[in-house]
Amino acid sequence: MSKKGKHVFNGKEYPCCASLTMGVIGGKWKTVILYHLKDEAKRYSQLRKEMPAVTERTLSLQLKTLEDDGIVKRKVYTTKPPLKVEYSLTKLGETLIPLIISIAEWGETASKT
């Protein structure tokens, strides 16, 4: 939502729409997390296996930030031990899928040049 030329999202103000987008999905790991969640919900351990270079602390913090921004949802299953936690994209997060796919395709193309 724009307000006097500024863009506000979750109480944070951004100077333009591109900076808002990068503020939400920018950084080394957020886009990678979203890429791995684009097709299905995943458990934390699955994400760790698919992203072995990320530290546990960083993955946890990035998932928490994406959850706070309404991009990722965390579902805890407590019906039987052991505790099971799954992460998936929210409706808002799903709107990022075309962008995430484009970013991945650009990386694939760039790596071949």
C-alpha positions as CSV (number, residue, x, y, z in Angstrom):
1,M,0.0,0.0,0.0
2,S,1.5,3.4,-1.0
3,K,1.5,6.4,1.3
4,K,2.9,9.7,0.1
5,G,5.3,8.0,-2.4
6,K,6.4,5.4,0.2
7,H,5.4,1.8,0.3
8,V,4.5,0.2,3.6
9,F,4.4,-3.5,4.4
10,N,4.0,-5.0,7.8
11,G,4.7,-1.7,9.4
12,K,8.0,-1.2,7.6
13,E,8.4,1.7,5.1
14,Y,10.2,1.2,1.8
15,P,11.1,4.0,-0.7
16,C,9.8,2.0,-3.7
17,C,8.1,-1.2,-4.7
18,A,11.3,-2.9,-5.8
19,S,12.9,-2.2,-2.4
20,L,9.8,-3.6,-0.6
21,T,10.1,-6.8,-2.7
22,M,13.8,-7.2,-2.0
23,G,13.3,-6.3,1.6
24,V,10.9,-9.3,1.9
25,I,12.7,-11.9,-0.2
26,G,16.2,-10.5,-0.5
27,G,19.3,-11.8,1.1
28,K,21.3,-15.0,0.6
29,W,18.7,-17.6,1.8
30,K,15.1,-16.3,1.6
31,T,14.7,-16.9,-2.1
32,V,16.3,-20.3,-1.8
33,I,13.9,-21.3,0.9
34,L,10.9,-20.0,-1.2
35,Y,12.3,-22.0,-4.2
36,H,12.2,-25.2,-2.1
37,L,8.7,-24.5,-0.8
38,K,7.2,-23.5,-4.2
39,D,5.8,-27.0,-4.9
40,E,5.0,-28.5,-1.5
41,A,5.2,-28.1,2.2
42,K,8.4,-29.3,3.8
43,R,9.6,-30.2,7.2
44,Y,12.6,-28.3,8.7
45,S,14.8,-31.4,8.3
46,Q,13.9,-31.6,4.6
47,L,14.9,-28.0,4.0
48,R,18.2,-28.6,5.8
49,K,18.9,-31.6,3.5
50,E,18.1,-29.6,0.4
51,M,20.1,-26.6,1.6
52,P,23.2,-28.1,3.3
53,A,25.3,-24.9,3.1
54,V,22.9,-22.9,5.4
55,T,23.4,-23.1,9.1
56,E,20.6,-24.2,11.4
57,R,20.5,-20.8,13.1
58,T,20.3,-18.9,9.8
59,L,17.6,-21.2,8.4
60,S,15.5,-20.9,11.6
61,L,15.9,-17.1,11.6
62,Q,15.0,-16.7,7.9
63,L,12.0,-19.0,8.2
64,K,10.8,-16.9,11.2
65,T,11.3,-13.7,9.2
66,L,9.3,-15.1,6.3
67,E,6.6,-16.3,8.7
68,D,6.5,-12.8,10.3
69,D,6.1,-11.2,6.9
70,G,3.2,-13.6,6.0
71,I,5.0,-15.3,3.2
72,V,5.5,-18.7,4.9
73,K,3.3,-20.5,7.4
74,R,4.4,-22.9,10.1
75,K,2.1,-25.7,11.0
76,V,2.8,-27.8,14.1
77,Y,1.3,-31.3,14.3
78,T,1.0,-32.4,17.9
79,T,-1.3,-35.4,17.6
80,K,1.5,-37.9,18.3
81,P,5.1,-37.8,19.2
82,P,7.5,-36.8,17.8
83,L,6.5,-33.2,17.2
84,K,6.2,-32.5,13.5
85,V,6.6,-29.0,12.0
86,E,5.9,-28.2,8.4
87,Y,6.5,-25.0,6.4
88,S,4.6,-24.0,3.4
89,L,3.8,-20.9,1.4
90,T,0.8,-18.7,2.4
91,K,-1.5,-17.3,-0.3
92,L,0.7,-14.2,-0.4
93,G,3.8,-16.4,-0.6
94,E,2.3,-18.3,-3.5
95,T,2.1,-15.0,-5.5
96,L,5.9,-15.0,-5.4
97,I,6.2,-18.3,-7.3
98,P,6.4,-16.8,-10.8
99,L,9.1,-14.4,-9.6
100,I,11.0,-17.3,-7.8
101,I,10.9,-19.4,-11.0
102,S,12.1,-16.5,-13.1
103,I,15.0,-15.9,-10.7
104,A,15.9,-19.6,-10.8
105,E,15.7,-19.6,-14.7
106,W,17.9,-16.5,-14.9
107,G,20.5,-18.3,-12.6
108,E,20.4,-21.4,-14.8
109,T,20.9,-19.3,-18.0
110,A,23.7,-17.1,-16.4
111,S,25.6,-20.2,-15.2
112,K,25.8,-21.4,-18.8
113,T,27.3,-18.2,-20.2
